């Protein structure tokens, strides 16, 4: 999971590099990001059902192999946009597979008989920690090389491929936890009855998109807003924000387990409130053109992301039956990744209406407060209908 999340996030700090060196337009660069989603969403929706049918091990192995293939294709990005699109598509496949199947597998391995000493939240924390640290290191390695290192368009991807290859072998040695061979058509397995659970629809789905909206705005969109204030070291600043947000997310996760409780939505609500506070700091940083305030915004948004993600996964694991776990995890991540569309929507609205980005960000923060109120109304745990 660490290596596959690295594959998904190493491209983000290089967007400015592709515009400067290969002269791709802003629309083309946004198109590369869109291709990532084309691989991501089907992997979310299919990989869980496939792993329930054929086992966690072969599907996760395919995800790790896709990570190596993605970096190999991106290392040849100078050959043209086609190779970049292939690499981004495969990166989406690997992240979708790892977050869906890997999270379910991690939960199953973090309990008896594989790990009797683990507590009930260990699987969610370990999965989120691996995801956050992998995303952070991927962005840091790529960003630092792009700003100051040699061969910036090849070296980051070659390093990742070299690091990831040994994990393909390790995946094949991990214990299988799925009941392989249980009869049932794939179409039937794609149905996730637990997605209709009242707790899922009124708490998890309400908070889900904010998890990655926090990261997309906190370290994806903010460097664009502060481009003038960081002229000359924009790539390094984008890398710094990514590292701050994801390290903050990782550090808060051990604390998040103490906030979360099965009897209320306390953990999810706390995460969403932190995200809204982070958005407020993003607005302030944009208005004041303050790069130090931008770092504070990334830290608060990252803390909210980590809290909300751990709490959301714990909710999913409490709701899902064993046969639904991978599928419901996939639905949760598919909804959560909708938040990555927020910077593109904000930029489009600002360009079309001529309004300042801060106005749109304030509107988003207001929407977040509304979602927090919905969570407050549904604070107590609901029983299934």
KEKELO-958394 format. One line per 10 residues: their letters; for each residue x, z, y of C-alpha. Coordinates in steps of 0.05 Angstrom, whole numbers, always signed. Last residue first. Layout:
% residues N
A	X Z Y  ... .
This chain:
% residues 385
XXXXXXXXXX	-668 +168 -22  -598 +198 -21  -588 +267 +11  -565 +271 +83  -507 +315 +107  -516 +346 +175  -491 +313 +238  -541 +257 +240  -561 +271 +313  -487 +284 +330 .
XXXXXXXXXX	-468 +219 +296  -518 +181 +339  -490 +217 +401  -420 +195 +382  -446 +123 +376  -472 +128 +448  -404 +156 +471  -371 +96 +438  -417 +49 +475  -396 +82 +540 .
XXXXXXXXXX	-323 +72 +521  -338 -2 +508  -371 -8 +577  -311 +26 +609  -266 -23 +573  -307 -81 +600  -300 -54 +671  -225 -42 +661  -216 -114 +641  -235 -135 +711 .
XXXXXXXXXX	-295 -181 +719  -287 -256 +727  -348 -268 +684  -320 -316 +633  -249 -292 +633  -268 -218 +629  -319 -232 +575  -270 -272 +534  -215 -220 +541  -262 -164 +520 .
XXXXXXXXXX	-287 -203 +460  -216 -220 +438  -194 -148 +447  -255 -122 +407  -248 -168 +347  -203 -118 +311  -262 -70 +309  -295 -113 +257  -240 -86 +212  -280 -23 +201 .
XXXXXXXXXX	-340 -60 +173  -297 -96 +121  -260 -31 +108  -324 +7 +91  -351 -51 +48  -286 -53 +9  -288 +23 -2  -359 +14 -27  -336 -37 -78  -276 +4 -101 .
XXXXXXXXXX	-318 +67 -110  -381 +37 -140  -367 +47 -214  -342 +118 -201  -405 +135 -160  -395 +129 -85  -420 +179 -33  -365 +231 -36  -310 +178 -38  -342 +141 +20 .
XXXXXXXXXX	-346 +205 +62  -273 +221 +47  -255 +150 +67  -291 +158 +134  -259 +226 +147  -190 +199 +134  -203 +138 +178  -235 +176 +235  -179 +227 +240  -125 +173 +236 .
XXXXXXXXXX	-159 +129 +287  -171 +186 +335  -99 +207 +332  -79 +134 +344  -125 +130 +405  -93 +193 +433  -22 +168 +422  -37 +98 +448  -68 +126 +511  -7 +171 +523 .
XXXXXXXXXX	+38 +110 +517  -5 +72 +566  +0 +129 +615  +76 +119 +613  +65 +44 +626  +25 +56 +689  -11 -4 +719  -56 +45 +756  -121 +9 +737  -95 -11 +668 .
XXXXXXXXXX	-67 +57 +651  -132 +91 +674  -174 +44 +631  -129 +56 +571  -135 +131 +583  -210 +126 +578  -203 +86 +514  -161 +143 +485  -216 +192 +503  -266 +148 +466 .
XXXXXXXXXX	-220 +146 +406  -213 +222 +407  -289 +229 +409  -294 +182 +349  -245 +222 +308  -280 +288 +323  -347 +258 +303  -319 +233 +237  -290 +301 +221  -352 +340 +239 .
XXXXXXXXXX	-401 +296 +201  -429 +355 +163  -433 +391 +96  -376 +355 +61  -327 +380 +113  -273 +345 +154  -234 +386 +205  -185 +415 +154  -172 +347 +123  -158 +319 +193 .
XXXXXXXXXX	-98 +364 +201  -58 +328 +146  -80 +263 +180  -56 +279 +250  +16 +260 +238  +0 +192 +208  -46 +171 +265  +5 +194 +317  +57 +153 +279  +9 +94 +282 .
XXXXXXXXXX	-5 +99 +356  +67 +113 +377  +95 +58 +334  +46 +6 +360  +57 +28 +432  +133 +22 +423  +127 -48 +392  +84 -72 +451  +136 -42 +498  +193 -78 +462 .
XXXXXXXXXX	+156 -144 +465  +141 -133 +540  +213 -117 +559  +224 -166 +616  +159 -152 +653  +132 -84 +632  +88 -69 +693  +66 -142 +698  +47 -145 +624  +7 -80 +627 .
XXXXXXXXXX	-60 -110 +608  -27 -152 +554  +8 -90 +527  -60 -55 +525  -94 -107 +481  -58 -95 +415  -32 -23 +420  -93 +18 +440  -143 -39 +441  -132 -63 +369 .
XXXXXXXXXX	-114 +7 +344  -177 +41 +371  -221 -19 +352  -192 -7 +283  -227 +59 +271  -284 +44 +319  -315 -7 +272  -329 +48 +220  -364 +101 +262  -436 +77 +257 .
XXXXXXXXXX	-426 +49 +187  -400 +116 +160  -453 +160 +193  -523 +132 +191  -515 +76 +139  -467 +113 +93  -504 +180 +95  -570 +145 +84  -543 +111 +21  -555 +36 +23 .
XXXXXXXXXX	-482 +19 +12  -486 +60 -52  -521 +2 -85  -458 -41 -82  -475 -110 -110  -412 -150 -123  -412 -122 -194  -476 -159 -210  -446 -225 -187  -383 -210 -228 .
XXXXXXXXXX	-425 -205 -291  -427 -141 -331  -395 -113 -393  -343 -57 -389  -278 -89 -409  -232 -48 -365  -256 +22 -348  -212 +29 -286  -155 +80 -284  -93 +40 -305 .
XXXXXXXXXX	-30 +81 -301  +26 +52 -257  +81 +11 -290  +56 -57 -267  +53 -32 -196  +127 -12 -200  +148 -84 -218  +111 -112 -157  +142 -56 -117  +212 -84 -127 .
XXXXXXXXXX	+193 -148 -89  +168 -112 -27  +234 -94 +7  +263 -165 -1  +198 -197 +24  +197 -150 +84  +269 -165 +103  +256 -240 +98  +196 -234 +143  +233 -196 +198 .
XXXXXXXXXX	+293 -244 +193  +257 -310 +203  +228 -318 +273  +275 -267 +304  +338 -300 +278  +384 -247 +309  +359 -182 +341  +342 -159 +411  +268 -167 +427  +244 -203 +364 .
XXXXXXXXXX	+287 -158 +320  +257 -96 +352  +187 -122 +346  +191 -144 +273  +221 -78 +250  +174 -36 +293  +111 -75 +274  +124 -70 +199  +146 +2 +205  +81 +22 +239 .
XXXXXXXXXX	+35 -16 +192  +71 +13 +132  +66 +83 +161  -9 +77 +175  -27 +46 +107  +14 +96 +67  -15 +154 +107  -86 +128 +98  -77 +121 +23  -45 +190 +16 .
XXXXXXXXXX	-98 +223 +58  -156 +191 +20  -126 +209 -48  -109 +280 -28  -179 +299 -4  -202 +332 -69  -139 +373 -77  -80 +349 -120  -50 +397 -172  -82 +361 -231 .
XXXXXXXXXX	-47 +295 -215  -57 +242 -269  -109 +280 -311  -140 +301 -263  -138 +276 -192  -95 +236 -144  -91 +175 -190  -165 +161 -180  -160 +167 -105  -99 +122 -103 .
XXXXXXXXXX	-134 +70 -145  -194 +69 -98  -148 +64 -37  -106 +10 -70  -166 -32 -91  -196 -36 -21  -137 -26 +26  -89 -65 -19  -135 -123 -32  -155 -133 +40 .
XXXXXXXXXX	-83 -125 +64  -57 -176 +13  -111 -227 +26  -103 -222 +101  -28 -232 +95  -42 -293 +52  -84 -323 +108  -30 -306 +159  +24 -339 +117  -17 -402 +106 .
XXXXXXXXXX	-34 -406 +180  +40 -398 +198  +58 -452 +148  +7 -500 +178  +28 -485 +250  +95 -519 +241  +162 -519 +204  +186 -464 +251  +140 -417 +212  +185 -421 +151 .
XXXXXXXXXX	+195 -345 +150  +119 -342 +155  +111 -375 +87  +160 -326 +54  +126 -267 +88  +58 -288 +61  +85 -302 -9  +116 -233 -14  +50 -201 +9  +10 -245 -38 .
XXXXXXXXXX	+51 -218 -96  +33 -148 -75  -41 -166 -74  -36 -200 -142  -5 -137 -170  -63 -98 -140  -111 -142 -178  -73 -136 -243  -66 -60 -239  -136 -40 -215 .
XXXXXXXXXX	-171 -66 -277  -208 -129 -298  -281 -113 -282  -275 -57 -232  -213 -91 -202  -252 -156 -193  -310 -120 -160  -262 -85 -112  -223 -149 -98  -284 -191 -80 .
XXXXXXXXXX	-313 -162 -15  -249 -137 +17  -209 -198 -6  -264 -244 +22  -258 -207 +89  -182 -208 +96  -164 -280 +81  -208 -310 +135  -191 -250 +179  -118 -271 +180 .
XXXXXXXXXX	-138 -341 +200  -168 -310 +263  -101 -280 +284  -69 -349 +279  -127 -376 +321  -111 -325 +375  -41 -355 +377  -71 -425 +384  -117 -403 +440  -60 -371 +478 .
XXXXXXXXXX	-22 -436 +473  +37 -446 +427  +102 -460 +463  +148 -451 +403  +196 -404 +437  +153 -369 +490  +84 -370 +457  +113 -354 +388  +152 -296 +418  +91 -269 +454 .
XXXXXXXXXX	+54 -265 +388  +113 -233 +352  +91 -160 +361  +28 -174 +319  +61 -210 +260  +90 -148 +226  +21 -116 +219  -7 -146 +156  +57 -149 +115  +73 -76 +131 .
XXXXX	+3 -59 +105  +24 -92 +39  +89 -54 +36  +58 +15 +46  +0 +0 +0 .
